[in-house]
Amino acid sequence: MHQGIRRVPSLELLRGVFDAAMSVYLNRFLNVPPARLTEPKDPAENPEELLKQLPDLLDRQQQVNETGRLVARYLYSGGSSEKLMAMLGKLMLRENRDFHVIQEMEAAFRQYSLLGETIAGIHVLVAASQYLAAHAPTMRSQGQTYQIAHRLHKGDRLFEES
């Protein structure tokens, strides 16, 4: 909705914002306890070491809060947002993701590009990482499709009748 209003400001799109806000509010109020926003504390001396821990976190279920804390600590310690987004993209691609997950991540990255290295921008990337953690790990069977396509591209024979 934000991107739409930026492109074509209109009353009709603003109604969509209201509808979306009410939907989020009711879902949160009725179903989900509020998530606490991360704050800058306990900076890491080497934030790149934190980034290396992210794939292991997303290999286990129910690591949403831990992932959020790790990403917040990484960013508040001066870690590169570009490296983080590249890592999140890589981790998204290894999962069995659908179009909606790709859309969500792209929206977060676009929103971050508008907000920059502000606290609100950090919150966007933390939320994106938590969203990815909430949907990981998956069966990761889509990787097999890419491997087969790559082998076919190289001219390998996958199945031969004897």
KEVOBA-96638 format. One record per atom (N, C-alpha, C, O): residue in one letter; atom name; residue number from 1; z, y, x. Coordinates in Angstrom, 3 decimals, decimal comma, padded with zeros to 6 digits. Last residue first. Layout:
BEGIN
a:CA:NUM:Z:Y:X
...
end
This chain:
BEGIN
s:N:162:-019,775:-049,065:017,853
s:CA:162:-020,136:-050,072:018,854
s:C:162:-021,061:-051,101:018,302
s:O:162:-021,461:-052,020:019,017
e:N:161:-019,990:-045,584:017,392
e:CA:161:-019,986:-046,912:016,787
e:C:161:-020,413:-047,919:017,836
e:O:161:-021,319:-047,649:018,624
e:N:160:-017,827:-043,062:018,488
e:CA:160:-019,064:-043,815:018,727
e:C:160:-018,932:-045,173:018,069
e:O:160:-017,897:-045,832:018,174
f:N:159:-016,544:-039,917:018,306
f:CA:159:-016,531:-041,243:017,707
f:C:159:-017,878:-041,904:017,964
f:O:159:-018,931:-041,335:017,675
l:N:158:-016,950:-037,774:020,074
l:CA:158:-015,634:-038,087:019,553
l:C:158:-015,544:-039,521:019,044
l:O:158:-014,582:-040,237:019,323
r:N:157:-018,451:-036,803:022,969
r:CA:157:-018,603:-037,632:021,779
r:C:157:-017,207:-038,037:021,315
r:O:157:-016,405:-038,572:022,081
d:N:156:-018,870:-033,478:024,203
d:CA:156:-018,152:-034,752:024,175
d:C:156:-018,481:-035,495:022,882
d:O:156:-018,751:-034,887:021,847
g:N:155:-019,928:-030,979:024,308
g:CA:155:-020,864:-032,095:024,241
g:C:155:-020,186:-033,448:024,254
g:O:155:-020,865:-034,473:024,312
k:N:154:-018,359:-028,773:024,116
k:CA:154:-018,661:-029,236:025,476
k:C:154:-019,641:-030,398:025,477
k:O:154:-020,142:-030,774:026,536
h:N:153:-018,084:-028,725:021,349
h:CA:153:-018,827:-027,648:022,011
h:C:153:-019,230:-028,057:023,436
h:O:153:-020,320:-027,719:023,897
l:N:152:-016,393:-030,891:020,991
l:CA:152:-017,763:-030,958:020,474
l:C:152:-018,644:-029,907:021,138
l:O:152:-019,806:-030,166:021,452
r:N:151:-014,071:-029,808:022,161
r:CA:151:-014,698:-031,010:022,734
r:C:151:-016,137:-031,155:022,256
r:O:151:-017,013:-031,509:023,045
h:N:150:-013,590:-027,682:020,384
h:CA:150:-013,848:-027,413:021,799
h:C:150:-014,543:-028,604:022,464
h:O:150:-015,487:-028,428:023,235
a:N:149:-013,086:-029,066:018,024
a:CA:149:-014,214:-028,135:018,091
a:C:149:-014,589:-027,839:019,533
a:O:149:-015,770:-027,755:019,866
i:N:148:-010,747:-030,436:018,794
i:CA:148:-011,954:-031,191:018,446
i:C:148:-013,181:-030,297:018,532
i:O:148:-014,213:-030,717:019,055
q:N:147:-009,033:-028,236:019,159
q:CA:147:-009,322:-029,132:020,274
q:C:147:-010,587:-029,949:020,009
q:O:147:-011,407:-030,130:020,909
y:N:146:-008,941:-027,175:016,579
y:CA:146:-009,508:-026,380:017,671
y:C:146:-009,877:-027,257:018,865
y:O:146:-010,908:-027,047:019,504
t:N:145:-007,670:-029,283:015,257
t:CA:145:-009,003:-028,850:014,821
t:C:145:-009,681:-028,065:015,931
t:O:145:-010,866:-028,265:016,199
q:N:144:-005,203:-029,288:016,510
q:CA:144:-006,085:-030,440:016,705
q:C:144:-007,512:-030,077:016,295
q:O:144:-008,465:-030,525:016,932
g:N:143:-004,035:-027,026:015,467
g:CA:143:-004,430:-027,033:016,876
g:C:143:-005,378:-028,175:017,186
g:O:143:-006,260:-028,041:018,034
q:N:142:-003,224:-027,756:012,958
q:CA:142:-004,454:-026,976:013,087
q:C:142:-004,931:-026,907:014,531
q:O:142:-006,126:-026,746:014,778
s:N:141:-000,776:-028,972:013,030
s:CA:141:-001,949:-029,846:013,069
s:C:141:-003,238:-029,069:013,227
s:O:141:-004,259:-029,651:013,594
r:N:140:001,845:-028,000:012,908
r:CA:140:000,951:-027,613:014,005
r:C:140:-000,259:-028,529:014,142
r:O:140:-000,705:-028,819:015,252
m:N:139:003,877:-028,149:011,088
m:CA:139:003,347:-029,412:011,622
m:C:139:002,418:-029,181:012,813
m:O:139:002,231:-030,077:013,635
t:N:138:005,983:-025,405:012,165
t:CA:138:005,188:-026,128:011,171
t:C:138:004,687:-027,410:011,822
t:O:138:005,030:-027,715:012,964
p:N:137:009,274:-024,078:012,802
p:CA:137:007,988:-024,633:013,226
p:C:137:007,284:-025,315:012,053
p:O:137:007,916:-025,739:011,086
a:N:136:008,491:-021,121:010,909
a:CA:136:008,261:-021,992:012,067
a:C:136:009,436:-022,950:012,184
a:O:136:010,519:-022,635:011,689
h:N:135:008,974:-019,077:009,173
h:CA:135:007,884:-019,994:008,848
h:C:135:007,557:-020,935:010,006
h:O:135:006,457:-021,484:010,067
a:N:134:010,907:-017,539:010,289
a:CA:134:011,216:-018,155:008,998
a:C:134:010,163:-019,182:008,602
a:O:134:010,432:-020,063:007,785
a:N:133:009,597:-016,510:012,494
a:CA:133:010,625:-017,536:012,704
a:C:133:010,965:-018,260:011,396
a:O:133:011,275:-019,452:011,402
l:N:132:008,013:-014,578:011,233
l:CA:132:007,369:-015,713:011,907
l:C:132:008,373:-016,851:012,110
l:O:132:008,036:-018,019:011,919
y:N:131:010,036:-012,890:010,355
y:CA:131:009,126:-013,492:009,377
y:C:131:008,459:-014,726:009,986
y:O:131:008,354:-015,773:009,347
q:N:130:011,061:-012,099:012,800
q:CA:130:011,901:-012,885:011,906
q:C:130:011,061:-013,573:010,834
q:O:130:011,345:-014,708:010,451
s:N:129:008,934:-010,616:013,773
s:CA:129:009,355:-011,814:014,512
s:C:129:010,223:-012,704:013,630
s:O:129:010,131:-013,929:013,705
a:N:128:008,878:-008,566:011,869
a:CA:128:007,705:-009,439:012,038
a:C:128:008,099:-010,726:012,752
a:O:128:007,647:-011,808:012,377
a:N:127:011,375:-007,375:012,324
a:CA:127:011,102:-008,012:011,032
a:C:127:009,914:-008,960:011,131
a:O:127:009,935:-010,041:010,542
v:N:126:010,906:-006,381:014,888
v:CA:126:011,980:-007,358:014,677
v:C:126:011,730:-008,108:013,373
v:O:126:011,856:-009,331:013,322
l:N:125:008,888:-004,557:014,312
l:CA:125:008,585:-005,722:015,161
l:C:125:009,669:-006,794:015,052
l:O:125:009,370:-007,986:015,118
v:N:124:010,331:-002,770:012,652
v:CA:124:009,118:-003,430:012,153
v:C:124:008,811:-004,674:012,985
v:O:124:008,507:-005,730:012,429
h:N:123:012,348:-001,860:014,338
h:CA:123:012,713:-002,642:013,153
h:C:123:011,508:-003,389:012,594
h:O:123:011,643:-004,516:012,115
i:N:122:010,794:-000,369:016,111
i:CA:122:011,487:-001,571:016,593
i:C:122:011,863:-002,460:015,411
i:O:122:011,712:-003,680:015,479
g:N:121:010,073:001,697:014,382
g:CA:121:009,050:000,826:014,963
g:C:121:009,647:-000,472:015,468
g:O:121:009,076:-001,545:015,276
a:N:120:012,567:002,878:013,933
a:CA:120:011,849:002,281:012,800
a:C:120:010,758:001,335:013,302
a:O:120:010,540:000,279:012,708
i:N:119:013,052:003,802:016,498
i:CA:119:013,937:002,774:015,947
i:C:119:013,260:002,096:014,760
i:O:119:013,363:000,880:014,596
t:N:118:009,865:003,972:018,192
t:CA:118:011,002:004,569:017,500
t:C:118:011,899:003,441:017,008
t:O:118:011,540:002,267:017,094
e:N:117:007,299:003,716:019,521
e:CA:117:008,561:003,232:020,086
e:C:117:009,751:003,990:019,512
e:O:117:010,544:004,576:020,250
g:N:116:005,264:003,749:016,529
g:CA:116:005,488:003,804:017,978
g:C:116:006,861:003,295:018,366
g:O:116:007,496:002,540:017,629
l:N:115:004,248:003,973:013,962
l:CA:115:005,617:004,403:014,226
l:C:115:005,924:004,539:015,713
l:O:115:006,754:005,359:016,106
l:N:114:001,638:002,991:014,118
l:CA:114:001,877:004,316:013,533
l:C:114:003,253:004,852:013,906
l:O:114:003,411:006,051:014,139
s:N:113:001,990:000,503:015,226
s:CA:113:001,109:001,449:015,939
s:C:113:001,264:002,858:015,377
s:O:113:001,041:003,830:016,099
y:N:112:003,553:-000,708:013,270
y:CA:112:004,164:-000,345:014,552
y:C:112:003,304:000,666:015,295
y:O:112:003,828:001,585:015,925
q:N:111:001,581:-001,120:011,370
q:CA:111:002,687:-000,211:011,058
q:C:111:003,383:000,226:012,341
q:O:111:003,758:001,390:012,486
r:N:110:000,024:-002,995:012,727
r:CA:110:-000,544:-001,684:012,369
r:C:110:000,560:-000,679:012,087
r:O:110:000,485:000,474:012,511
f:N:109:001,869:-005,099:012,887
f:CA:109:001,349:-004,502:014,118
f:C:109:000,737:-003,124:013,849
f:O:109:000,908:-002,198:014,642
a:N:108:002,241:-005,632:010,146
a:CA:108:003,376:-005,210:010,981
a:C:108:002,886:-004,533:012,256
a:O:108:003,431:-003,507:012,662
a:N:107:-000,341:-006,435:009,425
a:CA:107:000,255:-005,256:008,795
a:C:107:001,422:-004,730:009,625
a:O:107:001,573:-003,520:009,789
e:N:106:-000,583:-008,780:010,961
e:CA:106:-001,466:-007,641:011,226
e:C:106:-000,891:-006,354:010,630
e:O:106:-000,948:-005,300:011,263
m:N:105:001,373:-010,351:009,722
m:CA:105:001,524:-009,970:011,132
m:C:105:000,645:-008,774:011,460
m:O:105:001,076:-007,857:012,158
e:N:104:000,281:-010,573:007,139
e:CA:104:001,611:-010,007:007,342
e:C:104:001,799:-009,529:008,781
e:O:104:002,317:-008,438:009,022
q:N:103:-002,175:-011,861:007,653
q:CA:103:-002,137:-010,526:007,050
q:C:103:-000,800:-009,847:007,301
q:O:103:-000,760:-008,665:007,641
i:N:102:-001,261:-014,323:008,583
i:CA:102:-002,059:-013,468:009,470
i:C:102:-002,041:-012,033:008,959
i:O:102:-001,908:-011,094:009,744
v:N:101:-000,026:-015,212:006,246
v:CA:101:000,780:-015,007:007,462
v:C:101:000,033:-014,091:008,434
v:O:101:000,626:-013,195:009,033
h:N:100:-002,271:-015,419:004,551
h:CA:100:-001,174:-014,501:004,229
h:C:100:-000,319:-014,207:005,458
h:O:100:000,069:-013,059:005,679
f:N:99:-003,842:-017,433:005,612
f:CA:99:-004,334:-016,061:005,653
f:C:99:-003,213:-015,063:005,424
f:O:99:-003,198:-013,988:006,024
d:N:98:-001,495:-019,582:007,331
d:CA:98:-002,544:-019,311:006,365
d:C:98:-002,913:-017,831:006,452
d:O:98:-002,365:-017,083:007,262
r:N:97:-000,757:-021,737:010,097
r:CA:97:-000,602:-020,496:009,351
r:C:97:-001,740:-020,381:008,346
r:O:97:-002,795:-020,998:008,494
n:N:96:000,723:-023,797:011,824
n:CA:96:-000,210:-023,971:010,704
n:C:96:-000,032:-022,752:009,800
n:O:96:000,759:-022,768:008,858
e:N:95:001,046:-022,201:015,073
e:CA:95:001,574:-022,748:013,825
e:C:95:000,439:-023,002:012,838
e:O:95:-000,666:-022,483:012,999
r:N:94:-000,199:-020,924:017,078
r:CA:94:000,115:-022,340:017,309
r:C:94:000,653:-023,010:016,054
r:O:94:000,713:-024,237:015,975
l:N:93:-000,474:-018,314:016,212
l:CA:93:-001,663:-019,157:016,259
l:C:93:-001,345:-020,629:016,491
l:O:93:-002,145:-021,495:016,135
m:N:92:002,084:-017,271:016,532
m:CA:92:001,540:-017,426:015,185
m:C:92:000,373:-018,407:015,190
m:O:92:000,244:-019,231:014,285
l:N:91:002,245:-017,170:019,289
l:CA:91:003,131:-018,081:018,576
l:C:91:002,663:-018,301:017,137
l:O:91:002,828:-019,391:016,587
k:N:90:000,341:-015,165:019,776
k:CA:90:000,161:-016,511:020,339
k:C:90:001,009:-017,534:019,580
k:O:90:000,542:-018,630:019,270
g:N:89:001,559:-013,009:018,457
g:CA:89:000,236:-013,484:018,051
g:C:89:-000,015:-014,900:018,533
g:O:89:-000,524:-015,737:017,788
l:N:88:003,880:-012,776:019,979
l:CA:88:003,988:-013,114:018,557
l:C:88:002,653:-013,626:018,023
l:O:88:002,618:-014,567:017,231
m:N:87:002,702:-012,057:022,437
m:CA:87:003,461:-013,305:022,331
m:C:87:003,588:-013,724:020,872
m:O:87:003,422:-014,901:020,553
a:N:86:001,608:-009,583:021,741
a:CA:86:000,731:-010,653:022,233
a:C:86:001,426:-012,006:022,111
a:O:86:000,800:-012,993:021,723
m:N:85:003,934:-008,211:021,089
m:CA:85:002,949:-008,468:020,039
m:C:85:001,971:-009,560:020,460
m:O:85:001,551:-010,371:019,634
l:N:84:005,139:-008,184:023,661
l:CA:84:005,803:-008,840:022,539
l:C:84:004,785:-009,173:021,446
l:O:84:004,773:-010,292:020,933
k:N:83:003,340:-006,672:025,110
k:CA:83:003,574:-008,069:025,498
k:C:83:004,235:-008,845:024,360
k:O:83:003,926:-010,014:024,128
e:N:82:003,638:-004,251:023,694
e:CA:82:002,328:-004,918:023,759
e:C:82:002,475:-006,388:024,133
e:O:82:001,820:-007,251:023,549
s:N:81:006,245:-003,544:024,161
s:CA:81:005,876:-003,915:022,798
s:C:81:004,524:-004,625:022,782
s:O:81:004,292:-005,501:021,950
s:N:80:008,137:-004,509:026,899
s:CA:80:006,834:-004,017:026,470
s:C:80:006,511:-004,491:025,056
s:O:80:006,503:-005,692:024,783
g:N:79:011,617:-003,606:027,065
g:CA:79:010,529:-004,574:027,085
g:C:79:009,258:-003,983:026,490
g:O:79:009,311:-003,065:025,672
g:N:78:013,897:-002,054:027,021
g:CA:78:012,702:-001,506:027,663
g:C:78:011,555:-002,486:027,771
g:O:78:010,600:-002,227:028,503
s:N:77:015,901:-003,032:025,539
s:CA:77:016,081:-003,097:027,003
s:C:77:014,851:-002,588:027,751
s:O:77:014,781:-002,683:028,976
y:N:76:015,007:-002,977:022,976
y:CA:76:015,987:-001,962:023,351
y:C:76:016,254:-001,949:024,856
y:O:76:016,774:-000,968:025,387
l:N:75:013,358:-005,288:023,113
l:CA:75:012,767:-003,953:022,950
l:C:75:013,734:-002,849:023,352
l:O:75:013,332:-001,882:024,000
y:N:74:015,281:-007,350:023,520
y:CA:74:014,123:-007,199:024,407
y:C:74:013,577:-005,774:024,322
y:O:74:013,359:-005,130:025,348
r:N:73:016,936:-007,003:021,312
r:CA:73:017,494:-006,818:022,663
r:C:73:016,377:-006,599:023,673
r:O:73:016,500:-005,768:024,573
a:N:72:015,089:-007,651:019,296
a:CA:72:015,708:-006,320:019,352
a:C:72:016,257:-006,036:020,751
a:O:72:016,057:-004,951:021,297
v:N:71:014,547:-010,319:019,964
v:CA:71:013,471:-009,330:019,988
v:C:71:014,042:-007,919:020,060
v:O:71:013,532:-007,082:020,805
l:N:70:017,130:-011,487:019,626
l:CA:70:016,431:-011,572:020,908
l:C:70:015,352:-010,490:021,010
l:O:70:015,252:-009,816:022,035
r:N:69:017,664:-010,953:016,907
r:CA:69:018,535:-010,399:017,958
r:C:69:017,831:-010,392:019,313
r:O:69:017,919:-009,418:020,060
g:N:68:015,564:-012,399:015,688
g:CA:68:015,699:-010,954:015,504
g:C:68:016,556:-010,314:016,582
g:O:68:016,214:-009,255:017,110
t:N:67:016,241:-014,995:016,487
t:CA:67:014,967:-014,405:016,903
t:C:67:015,028:-012,892:016,783
t:O:67:014,588:-012,180:017,686
e:N:66:018,673:-015,316:015,171
e:CA:66:018,639:-015,376:016,630
e:C:66:017,359:-014,731:017,165
e:O:66:017,386:-014,014:018,165
n:N:65:017,805:-015,203:012,499
n:CA:65:018,711:-014,179:013,028
n:C:65:018,692:-014,139:014,550
n:O:65:018,694:-013,065:015,151
v:N:64:016,038:-017,491:012,439
v:CA:64:015,610:-016,154:012,031
v:C:64:016,501:-015,081:012,655
v:O:64:015,996:-014,145:013,276
q:N:63:016,067:-020,189:012,871
q:CA:63:016,370:-019,327:014,008
q:C:63:016,016:-017,870:013,714
q:O:63:015,729:-017,101:014,632
q:N:62:015,441:-022,494:011,307
q:CA:62:016,587:-021,641:010,999
q:C:62:017,036:-020,789:012,189
q:O:62:018,228:-020,681:012,476
q:N:61:014,058:-024,910:013,636
q:CA:61:014,199:-024,289:012,322
q:C:61:015,441:-023,414:012,271
q:O:61:016,364:-023,564:013,071
r:N:60:012,438:-024,421:016,802
r:CA:60:013,537:-024,956:015,997
r:C:60:013,599:-024,221:014,664
r:O:60:013,235:-023,049:014,576
d:N:59:010,552:-023,091:018,137
d:CA:59:010,368:-024,545:018,080
d:C:59:011,442:-025,204:017,216
d:O:59:011,369:-026,399:016,930
l:N:58:011,332:-020,528:018,376
l:CA:58:010,445:-020,830:017,263
l:C:58:010,044:-022,307:017,218
l:O:58:009,278:-022,716:016,345
l:N:57:012,812:-020,680:020,743
l:CA:57:013,491:-020,376:019,483
l:C:57:012,633:-020,787:018,291
l:O:57:013,144:-021,328:017,310
d:N:56:010,769:-021,132:022,591
d:CA:56:011,756:-022,186:022,345
d:C:56:012,512:-021,947:021,040
d:O:56:012,820:-022,893:020,315
p:N:55:009,388:-018,640:022,559
p:CA:55:008,737:-019,873:022,069
p:C:55:009,727:-020,998:021,768
p:O:55:009,548:-021,737:020,800
l:N:54:011,481:-016,843:023,634
l:CA:54:011,011:-016,774:022,249
l:C:54:010,301:-018,042:021,775
l:O:54:010,585:-018,497:020,667
q:N:53:012,050:-016,821:026,300
q:CA:53:012,886:-017,676:025,445
q:C:53:012,361:-017,765:024,018
q:O:53:012,750:-018,662:023,270
k:N:52:010,462:-014,909:027,447
k:CA:52:010,155:-016,311:027,756
k:C:52:010,943:-017,285:026,876
k:O:52:010,550:-018,442:026,724
l:N:51:011,767:-012,589:026,696
l:CA:51:010,488:-012,918:026,052
l:C:51:010,109:-014,374:026,288
l:O:51:009,501:-015,005:025,424
l:N:50:013,904:-012,593:028,471
l:CA:50:014,146:-012,783:027,042
l:C:50:012,870:-013,226:026,340
l:O:50:012,890:-014,124:025,498
e:N:49:012,621:-012,012:030,831
e:CA:49:013,251:-013,330:030,702
e:C:49:013,558:-013,629:029,230
e:O:49:013,480:-014,779:028,796
e:N:48:011,937:-009,377:030,432
e:CA:48:010,861:-010,376:030,429
e:C:48:011,413:-011,800:030,328
e:O:48:010,747:-012,690:029,799
p:N:47:014,267:-007,845:030,775
p:CA:47:013,826:-008,174:029,416
p:C:47:012,725:-009,240:029,360
p:O:47:012,592:-009,932:028,351
n:N:46:016,730:-007,954:032,778
n:CA:46:015,343:-008,392:032,905
n:C:46:014,837:-008,806:031,517
n:O:46:014,960:-009,967:031,127
e:N:45:019,104:-006,930:031,773
e:CA:45:018,587:-006,408:033,042
e:C:45:017,122:-006,759:033,214
e:O:45:016,348:-005,957:033,738
a:N:44:019,536:-005,999:028,374
a:CA:44:019,263:-007,041:029,363
a:C:44:018,716:-006,397:030,627
a:O:44:017,953:-005,433:030,561
p:N:43:022,188:-004,264:026,659
p:CA:43:020,826:-004,335:027,219
p:C:43:020,712:-005,419:028,290
p:O:43:021,668:-005,710:029,009
d:N:42:024,180:-004,104:024,413
d:CA:42:024,078:-005,193:025,383
d:C:42:022,661:-005,315:025,967
d:O:42:022,007:-006,343:025,795
k:N:41:022,413:-002,560:021,727
k:CA:41:023,650:-002,864:022,458
k:C:41:023,380:-004,019:023,392
k:O:41:022,462:-004,811:023,179
p:N:40:020,930:-001,025:019,167
p:CA:40:020,829:-001,121:020,629
p:C:40:022,201:-001,356:021,261
p:O:40:023,036:-000,453:021,317
e:N:39:020,932:-003,219:016,295
e:CA:39:021,272:-001,961:016,957
e:C:39:021,181:-002,144:018,459
e:O:39:021,330:-003,253:018,974
t:N:38:019,254:-004,491:013,417
t:CA:38:019,725:-004,639:014,789
t:C:38:019,963:-003,265:015,402
t:O:38:019,289:-002,289:015,072
l:N:37:020,433:-004,617:010,104
l:CA:37:019,490:-004,075:011,072
l:C:37:020,102:-004,174:012,463
l:O:37:021,301:-003,969:012,654
r:N:36:021,101:-007,486:008,196
r:CA:36:021,618:-006,359:008,971
r:C:36:020,572:-005,913:009,976
r:O:36:019,912:-006,732:010,614
a:N:35:019,826:-008,259:005,036
a:CA:35:019,793:-008,508:006,482
a:C:35:020,313:-007,278:007,195
a:O:35:019,987:-006,151:006,822
p:N:34:021,542:-009,079:002,030
p:CA:34:020,858:-008,094:002,877
p:C:34:020,932:-008,475:004,352
p:O:34:021,958:-008,946:004,843
p:N:33:020,821:-012,250:000,496
p:CA:33:021,797:-011,287:001,021
p:C:33:021,090:-010,311:001,961
p:O:33:020,125:-010,693:002,623
v:N:32:018,621:-012,754:-002,193
v:CA:32:018,783:-012,759:-000,744
v:C:32:019,884:-011,790:-000,326
v:O:32:019,884:-010,633:-000,748
n:N:31:018,353:-012,610:-005,021
n:CA:31:018,187:-013,870:-004,294
n:C:31:018,647:-013,875:-002,840
n:O:31:019,025:-014,925:-002,321
l:N:30:018,677:-010,145:-006,294
l:CA:30:018,977:-011,366:-007,034
l:C:30:019,029:-012,618:-006,166
l:O:30:019,684:-013,592:-006,536
f:N:29:018,032:-008,223:-004,382
f:CA:29:019,277:-008,112:-005,126
f:C:29:019,666:-009,439:-005,760
f:O:29:020,839:-009,815:-005,766
r:N:28:015,504:-009,112:-003,530
r:CA:28:016,607:-009,013:-002,589
r:C:28:017,931:-009,016:-003,331
r:O:28:018,855:-009,735:-002,951
n:N:27:014,026:-008,946:-005,902
n:CA:27:014,098:-010,202:-005,143
n:C:27:015,302:-010,206:-004,222
n:O:27:016,033:-011,194:-004,146
l:N:26:014,410:-006,227:-006,530
l:CA:26:014,920:-007,273:-007,417
l:C:26:015,017:-008,618:-006,713
l:O:26:015,987:-009,352:-006,906
y:N:25:013,179:-004,961:-004,285
y:CA:25:014,574:-004,700:-004,641
y:C:25:015,144:-005,834:-005,493
y:O:25:016,230:-006,342:-005,213
v:N:24:010,559:-005,926:-004,448
v:CA:24:011,378:-006,224:-003,268
v:C:24:012,854:-006,051:-003,600
v:O:24:013,681:-006,890:-003,241
s:N:23:009,861:-004,809:-006,951
s:CA:23:009,790:-006,249:-006,732
s:C:23:010,668:-006,653:-005,550
s:O:23:011,433:-007,614:-005,641
m:N:22:010,124:-002,087:-006,458
m:CA:22:010,988:-002,722:-007,456
m:C:22:011,002:-004,237:-007,274
m:O:22:012,045:-004,873:-007,427
a:N:21:008,098:-001,772:-004,526
a:CA:21:009,490:-001,460:-004,189
a:C:21:010,447:-002,120:-005,172
a:O:21:011,476:-002,658:-004,764
a:N:20:005,815:-002,438:-006,030
a:CA:20:006,201:-003,257:-004,873
a:C:20:007,663:-003,027:-004,505
a:O:20:008,386:-003,977:-004,206
d:N:19:005,863:-000,338:-007,908
d:CA:19:005,913:-001,735:-008,345
d:C:19:006,377:-002,635:-007,203
d:O:19:007,237:-003,495:-007,395
f:N:18:005,601:001,895:-006,200
f:CA:18:006,780:001,741:-007,050
f:C:18:006,952:000,287:-007,483
f:O:18:008,056:-000,255:-007,431
v:N:17:003,082:001,336:-005,137
v:CA:17:004,242:001,441:-004,249
v:C:17:005,518:001,237:-005,052
v:O:17:006,409:000,496:-004,637
g:N:16:001,522:001,493:-007,444
g:CA:16:001,630:000,227:-006,733
g:C:16:002,815:000,211:-005,789
g:O:16:003,485:-000,812:-005,649
r:N:15:001,712:004,195:-007,938
r:CA:15:002,311:003,264:-008,904
r:C:15:002,485:001,888:-008,263
r:O:15:003,477:001,202:-008,510
l:N:14:000,152:005,071:-005,842
l:CA:14:001,578:005,362:-005,808
l:C:14:002,328:004,490:-006,820
l:O:14:003,466:004,094:-006,568
l:N:13:-002,357:004,374:-006,755
l:CA:13:-001,785:003,642:-005,622
l:C:13:-000,286:003,880:-005,512
l:O:13:000,459:002,979:-005,128
e:N:12:-002,569:006,277:-008,827
e:CA:12:-002,622:004,848:-009,134
e:C:12:-002,032:004,018:-008,005
e:O:12:-001,290:003,067:-008,254
l:N:11:-002,585:008,714:-007,518
l:CA:11:-001,448:008,385:-008,360
l:C:11:-001,396:006,893:-008,669
l:O:11:-000,316:006,311:-008,764
s:N:10:-003,726:008,547:-004,103
s:CA:10:-003,940:008,656:-005,546
s:C:10:-002,677:008,257:-006,282
s:O:10:-001,817:007,558:-005,747
p:N:9:-005,401:008,786:-001,022
p:CA:9:-004,188:009,109:-001,769
p:C:9:-004,499:009,262:-003,271
p:O:9:-005,406:009,999:-003,658
v:N:8:-006,869:006,673:000,801
v:CA:8:-007,268:007,315:-000,460
v:C:8:-006,006:007,627:-001,263
v:O:8:-005,587:006,821:-002,094
r:N:7:-005,552:006,081:003,287
r:CA:7:-007,019:006,195:003,180
r:C:7:-007,447:006,995:001,959
r:O:7:-008,286:007,890:002,060
r:N:6:-002,846:006,063:002,762
r:CA:6:-003,336:006,859:003,890
r:C:6:-004,837:007,089:003,774
r:O:6:-005,337:008,160:004,120
i:N:5:-002,783:004,250:000,693
i:CA:5:-002,458:005,649:000,403
i:C:5:-002,903:006,554:001,541
i:O:5:-003,297:007,696:001,305
g:N:4:-003,423:001,916:002,152
g:CA:4:-004,276:002,398:001,069
g:C:4:-004,031:003,853:000,751
g:O:4:-004,980:004,613:000,559
q:N:3:-001,234:001,660:003,866
q:CA:3:-002,567:001,876:004,431
q:C:3:-003,523:002,423:003,374
q:O:3:-004,340:003,296:003,667
h:N:2:000,777:001,195:001,956
h:CA:2:000,843:002,349:002,846
h:C:2:-000,522:002,678:003,428
h:O:2:-000,918:003,842:003,476
m:N:1:000,000:-001,178:000,825
m:CA:1:000,000:000,000:000,000
m:C:1:000,000:001,251:000,876
m:O:1:-000,682:002,233:000,582
end
